[in-house]
């Protein structure tokens, strides 16, 4: 498995509530190949979140906040980042990080 740091901004961990977060999530991921014989025509990425840190709005006064995995906010952010509607953004970020820079 490989690791990737996914940066997020204006993430809404609770649907219908105007709470926007900025931070980063450390994830591990693996590529899975296409399996046309069972209908999976293209490969993709599976990932798990292992650490979430919220960015401070004023780093000189307040440090970034690393969330504990058992906190409600951690679980809400994890659910938001693994939501099927949001997963394509994370997968695209991982794929872009693997592309050559030239």
C-alpha positions in Angstrom: 0.0 0.0 0.0 1.1 3.5 -0.7 0.4 6.7 1.2 -0.9 10.1 0.1 -1.7 13.3 1.9 -5.0 14.7 0.6 -5.5 18.4 1.2 -9.1 19.6 1.6 -10.7 23.0 1.9 -14.3 24.0 2.4 -15.2 20.4 3.3 -18.7 20.1 4.7 -18.6 17.1 7.2 -22.3 17.5 8.1 -24.9 17.7 5.3 -27.1 20.7 5.6 -25.0 22.5 8.2 -22.8 25.5 7.2 -19.6 24.2 8.7 -16.6 24.4 6.4 -13.2 22.8 7.2 -9.7 23.0 5.8 -7.0 20.5 6.5 -5.4 17.3 5.4 -5.9 13.6 5.6 -3.2 11.0 5.5 -4.5 8.0 3.5 -3.2 4.7 2.4 -4.4 3.5 -1.0 -4.0 0.7 -3.5 -4.7 0.4 -7.1 -7.1 -2.3 -8.3 -7.0 -3.6 -11.9 -9.9 -3.7 -14.4 -11.9 -6.9 -14.4 -13.9 -6.9 -17.6 -15.1 -10.5 -17.0 -17.1 -9.3 -14.0 -18.1 -5.9 -15.5 -15.3 -3.7 -14.0 -14.1 -2.1 -17.2 -11.5 0.2 -15.7 -9.3 0.0 -12.6 -9.4 2.4 -9.8 -8.2 3.3 -6.3 -9.3 2.1 -2.9 -8.2 4.1 0.2 -8.4 4.3 3.9 -7.9 7.3 6.1 -5.4 7.1 8.9 -4.9 10.6 10.2 -6.8 13.9 10.0 -5.4 17.3 10.8 -7.3 20.6 10.6 -5.4 23.7 9.5 -5.3 26.7 11.7 -6.7 30.0 10.4 -3.9 31.8 12.4 -0.8 29.5 12.6 1.2 32.0 14.6 -1.4 32.0 17.4 -2.9 28.5 17.2 -1.3 25.3 16.0 -2.9 22.9 13.5 -5.2 20.4 15.3 -4.7 16.7 14.8 -8.0 14.9 15.5 -8.3 11.8 17.6 -9.8 8.8 15.6 -12.5 8.3 18.2 -13.8 11.9 18.0 -17.1 12.6 16.4 -15.6 15.2 14.1 -12.9 12.8 12.9 -15.6 10.2 12.0 -17.7 12.9 10.3 -14.8 14.0 8.2 -13.9 10.4 7.4 -17.4 9.8 6.3 -17.4 12.9 4.1 -14.1 11.9 2.5 -15.3 8.4 1.8 -18.8 9.3 0.6 -19.4 8.0 -2.9 -20.2 11.6 -4.1 -16.8 12.8 -2.8 -14.6 9.8 -3.6 -13.9 10.9 -7.2 -12.1 14.0 -5.9 -9.8 12.0 -3.6 -9.1 9.4 -6.3 -8.4 12.1 -8.9 -5.9 13.8 -6.5 -4.1 10.5 -6.0 -4.0 9.8 -9.7 -2.6 13.3 -10.4 0.1 12.8 -7.8 1.3 9.7 -9.7 1.5 11.5 -13.1 5.0 12.7 -14.3 5.6 16.4 -13.9 6.7 16.9 -17.5 
